[in-house]
């Protein structure tokens, strides 16, 4: 059976000439002055140990109440390791709280990663 060996949330990715993947601006949290908040660019990067097996990947982002706010699907097979990038550009987070990125292989949960949405106060202007 295929197995997830890593899950990372980041702003963007780049691939070098030699095929190496660079992750740009890792996300552990998302900050906004108010909610709902839009995340302009969000990628969920999964690496699977496939061993020649087919994978039906589904990445679901769940809100703090456990309701899905976004989903992406992909099917692939690889002789050994495979890295997949699921794009969630323009994702809208309805409220502050702890979101969950859940990765499935078919119907079976394979991995989870928390993503916390935090409210930050607006910048205060200094008095002169």
C-alpha positions as CSV (number, residue, x, y, z in Angstrom):
1,X,0.0,0.0,0.0
2,X,1.2,3.5,-0.8
3,X,2.1,5.7,2.1
4,X,2.4,9.5,2.7
5,X,5.9,10.4,3.9
6,X,5.4,14.2,4.1
7,X,2.8,17.0,3.8
8,X,3.8,20.6,3.6
9,X,1.7,23.8,3.1
10,X,3.5,26.7,1.4
11,X,2.9,29.8,-0.7
12,X,4.6,28.5,-3.9
13,X,7.0,26.0,-5.4
14,X,9.8,26.1,-7.9
15,X,11.6,23.2,-9.7
16,X,15.3,23.5,-10.5
17,X,16.9,22.4,-13.8
18,X,17.9,19.2,-12.1
19,X,14.4,18.5,-10.9
20,X,14.8,19.5,-7.3
21,X,11.8,21.0,-5.7
22,X,12.0,24.3,-3.7
23,X,9.2,25.2,-1.3
24,X,8.7,29.0,-0.9
25,X,7.2,30.5,2.4
26,X,6.1,27.6,4.5
27,X,2.7,28.0,6.2
28,X,2.0,27.0,9.8
29,X,-0.5,29.8,10.1
30,X,-2.3,32.3,8.1
31,X,-2.9,35.9,9.4
32,X,-5.6,38.4,8.4
33,X,-7.1,41.6,9.8
34,X,-10.6,40.2,9.3
35,X,-12.5,37.1,8.2
36,X,-13.5,35.8,5.7
37,X,-9.9,36.1,4.5
38,X,-8.5,35.2,1.0
39,X,-5.3,33.3,0.7
40,X,-3.9,34.4,-2.7
41,X,-1.5,31.4,-3.1
42,X,-1.5,28.1,-1.2
43,X,0.1,24.9,-2.3
44,X,-0.1,21.6,-0.4
45,X,2.9,19.4,-1.3
46,X,2.6,15.7,-0.6
47,X,5.3,13.1,-1.0
48,X,4.2,9.5,-1.4
49,X,6.1,6.2,-1.2
50,X,4.2,4.5,-4.0
51,X,6.3,1.3,-4.7
52,X,4.5,1.0,-8.1
53,X,1.0,1.3,-6.6
54,X,-1.7,3.6,-7.9
55,X,-2.7,6.5,-5.7
56,X,-6.0,8.3,-5.7
57,X,-5.0,11.4,-3.8
58,X,-7.6,13.8,-2.4
59,X,-6.6,16.8,-0.4
60,X,-9.4,18.4,1.6
61,X,-9.1,21.6,3.7
62,X,-11.6,21.5,6.6
63,X,-12.7,24.6,8.6
64,X,-12.7,24.7,12.4
65,X,-16.1,23.1,12.4
66,X,-14.9,20.2,10.3
67,X,-16.7,21.4,7.1
68,X,-14.8,21.2,3.8
69,X,-13.9,24.6,2.3
70,X,-11.7,23.3,-0.6
71,X,-10.7,20.0,-2.3
72,X,-8.3,18.8,-5.0
73,X,-7.9,15.4,-6.5
74,X,-5.1,13.6,-8.5
75,X,-4.4,10.1,-9.6
76,X,-0.8,8.9,-10.1
77,X,1.5,5.9,-10.0
78,X,5.2,5.9,-9.4
79,X,7.9,3.3,-9.2
80,X,9.1,4.5,-5.8
81,X,8.6,8.2,-4.6
82,X,6.2,10.7,-6.1
83,X,5.7,14.4,-5.0
84,X,2.4,16.0,-5.9
85,X,1.5,19.7,-5.7
86,X,-2.2,20.6,-5.1
87,X,-3.0,24.2,-5.7
88,X,-5.5,26.2,-3.6
89,X,-4.9,29.7,-5.0
90,X,-7.6,32.1,-4.0
91,X,-8.7,30.0,-1.0
92,X,-11.3,31.8,1.2
93,X,-11.1,31.0,4.9
94,X,-14.5,31.9,6.4
95,X,-13.3,32.4,10.0
96,X,-10.4,32.4,12.5
97,X,-9.5,29.1,14.0
98,X,-7.7,25.8,13.4
99,X,-8.2,24.4,9.9
100,X,-7.1,20.9,9.0
101,X,-5.5,19.8,5.7
102,X,-6.5,16.1,5.4
103,X,-4.9,13.9,2.7
104,X,-6.7,10.7,1.5
105,X,-5.7,7.8,-0.7
106,X,-9.1,6.9,-2.1
107,X,-11.5,6.9,0.9
108,X,-8.8,6.2,3.5
109,X,-7.3,9.1,5.4
110,X,-3.5,9.0,4.9
111,X,-2.2,12.2,6.7
112,X,-3.2,15.5,8.4
113,X,-1.6,18.9,8.8
114,X,-3.1,21.7,11.0
115,X,-3.2,25.2,9.5
116,X,-4.2,28.0,12.0
117,X,-6.0,31.1,10.9
118,X,-5.2,34.0,13.2
119,X,-6.6,37.6,13.4
120,X,-4.0,40.3,13.6
121,X,-4.9,43.8,14.7
122,X,-4.7,46.5,12.0
123,X,-1.6,48.7,12.0
124,X,-2.0,51.7,14.3
125,X,-0.8,55.0,13.0
126,X,1.7,56.7,15.3
127,X,0.7,60.1,16.8
128,X,3.2,62.9,16.1
